[in-house]
């Protein structure tokens, strides 16, 4: 696969992650619940730890439920995938020369210390 094809696929991947972020999280939580049910792993709510309140404080700590915590982890992973894909696209755009080919001399100067290139 050429770098240009990879960049096109990454653009589609970023668009997919942006559009389907919440649906992916919901589906992942549903799948996790089904797996837990099949393996007989309990998913009931656990006790929420409360911290001492200062005098006059009204709000109590509202810990996340198991499902909310799993969804938070999944959303974090999806956001990280999207962020890394955007970083790749930014690097690709930076390295493109005027004739729409990747200029490896720019790559060598940017990453001279990190990558050992011929």
C-alpha positions in Angstrom: 0.0 0.0 0.0 1.4 3.4 -0.9 1.6 6.3 1.4 -1.1 8.1 -0.6 -3.5 5.2 -0.2 -2.7 5.0 3.5 -3.5 8.7 3.9 -6.9 8.3 2.1 -7.8 5.3 4.3 -6.7 7.3 7.4 -9.0 10.2 6.4 -11.9 7.8 6.1 -10.9 6.3 9.5 -10.9 9.7 11.1 -14.3 10.6 9.5 -15.7 7.2 10.7 -14.5 7.8 14.3 -15.8 11.3 14.4 -19.3 10.2 13.1 -19.7 7.0 15.0 -17.9 7.8 18.3 -20.9 7.5 20.6 -22.4 4.5 18.7 -19.1 2.6 19.0 -19.0 3.2 22.7 -22.6 2.0 23.2 -21.9 -1.1 21.1 -18.7 -1.8 23.0 -20.5 -1.6 26.3 -23.3 -3.9 25.1 -20.8 -6.4 23.8 -18.9 -6.3 27.1 -22.1 -6.9 29.0 -23.0 -9.9 26.8 -19.5 -11.3 27.4 -19.7 -10.8 31.1 -23.1 -12.5 31.1 -21.8 -15.5 29.1 -18.9 -15.9 31.4 -21.0 -15.3 34.5 -19.0 -12.3 35.7 -21.1 -10.1 38.0 -21.7 -6.5 36.7 -23.9 -5.2 39.6 -23.2 -1.8 41.0 -20.4 -1.6 43.5 -20.3 0.5 46.6 -19.5 4.1 46.0 -16.8 5.5 48.2 -17.7 8.9 49.7 -15.2 11.4 50.9 -15.6 13.6 53.9 -17.5 16.8 53.2 -16.4 20.1 54.5 -18.8 22.0 56.6 -21.5 23.6 54.5 -20.9 21.4 51.5 -24.1 20.1 49.9 -23.0 17.8 47.1 -22.2 14.2 47.6 -19.7 12.3 45.5 -21.4 10.6 42.6 -19.1 7.8 41.5 -19.4 6.3 38.0 -21.4 3.1 37.6 -19.6 0.1 36.0 -21.2 0.8 32.7 -20.4 4.5 32.7 -16.8 3.7 33.6 -16.5 1.2 30.7 -18.0 3.7 28.3 -15.6 6.4 29.5 -12.6 4.0 28.8 -14.0 3.2 25.3 -14.5 6.9 24.5 -11.0 7.6 25.6 -9.6 4.9 23.4 -11.6 6.1 20.4 -10.5 9.7 20.9 -6.9 8.5 21.2 -7.2 6.5 17.9 -8.6 9.6 16.2 -5.9 11.8 17.6 -3.1 9.6 16.4 -4.7 9.3 12.9 -5.0 13.1 12.7 -1.3 13.3 13.7 -0.4 11.0 10.8 -2.5 13.1 8.4 -0.8 16.3 9.6 2.6 14.8 9.1 1.7 13.6 5.7 0.4 17.0 4.7 3.6 18.6 6.1 5.8 16.2 4.1 4.1 16.7 0.8 6.0 18.7 -1.8 4.5 20.8 -4.6 4.1 17.9 -7.0 2.0 15.9 -4.4 4.8 13.4 -3.6 6.3 12.8 -0.2 9.6 14.6 0.3 11.8 12.3 2.3 14.4 15.0 2.8 11.9 16.9 5.0 11.2 13.7 6.9 14.9 13.1 7.5 15.4 16.7 8.8 12.3 16.5 11.1 13.1 13.0 12.5 16.9 12.9 12.1 17.5 12.0 15.8 14.7 9.5 16.1 14.8 7.5 12.9 17.8 5.9 11.3 17.2 6.3 7.5 19.6 5.6 4.7 
